[in-house]
Amino acid sequence: MRSFTNILYDTLHLFYPHICTGCGSDLLPQGNQLCVYCINDLPHTNFAQFANNPIEKIFWARIPVTAAHSEFYFAKETLLQHLIHQLKYKNNTDIGIYLGEMMGNSLLQSGRFSQLDYLVPLPLYPDKERKRGYNQAAVICKGISEIMQVPVLNDNVVRRRFTETQTRKHRTERWENVEGSFVVNDPTVLQGKKILLVDDVVTTGATLEACGSTILQVPGTKLYIATLAYATK
């Protein structure tokens, strides 16, 4: 005889179907955001395991980064682009937390991101965050925090001025666009700490560099960087 729990689950599923965020299939375990086929289709980089990986090389001769990682390769018209679009523009914070948990597992297993003190989401300009309703980097941090048990520091590093979209700018223009955009409200909180700066996608790294350099002005800080995706030029 089927258990009452299974019958209840099947009844609820009929009226409130739990479907895969990637393909829309309802063939996925309860609590998952993606079916097994979409999970297997995600393009993991495995960068967390290796020093001098492509993400760390982005910041060579720019800012001292202790270790850096991107969980997935990004390409247009792919599953991953769809998932990031769901996170940023469709209020689907659950998928951001879920992918953040995946990244947290990679960071934890690598051993190169141990003993972090804080996760810092790359700040959005306040008006933009109010319009969206949340900062997608903070959502990703929530997933990482669930796995790594490292607290998220949301309001100490802030973006103090609006910047234009970086999409069509080359590297120099991107840096000029974001230079001086960030400030640390209370440097004593970060002093002597290991900080993981988190964002959704990295391309040239200009925005992360600008924010990271501000964090590194606090004495004794060590900077780590992690993004959900790596978009090659």
Secondary structure as UniProt FT lines:
FT   HELIX           4..15
FT   TURN            21..23
FT   TURN            30..31
FT   HELIX           36..41
FT   HELIX           47..49
FT   TURN            51..52
FT   HELIX           54..58
FT   TURN            59..62
FT   STRAND          67..74
FT   TURN            76..77
FT   HELIX           79..89
FT   HELIX           93..110
FT   TURN            114..115
FT   STRAND          118..121
FT   HELIX           126..132
FT   HELIX           136..148
FT   STRAND          157..159
FT   TURN            167..168
FT   HELIX           171..178
FT   TURN            179..180
FT   STRAND          182..184
FT   HELIX           187..190
FT   TURN            191..192
FT   STRAND          194..202
FT   HELIX           206..216
FT   TURN            219..220
FT   STRAND          222..231
//
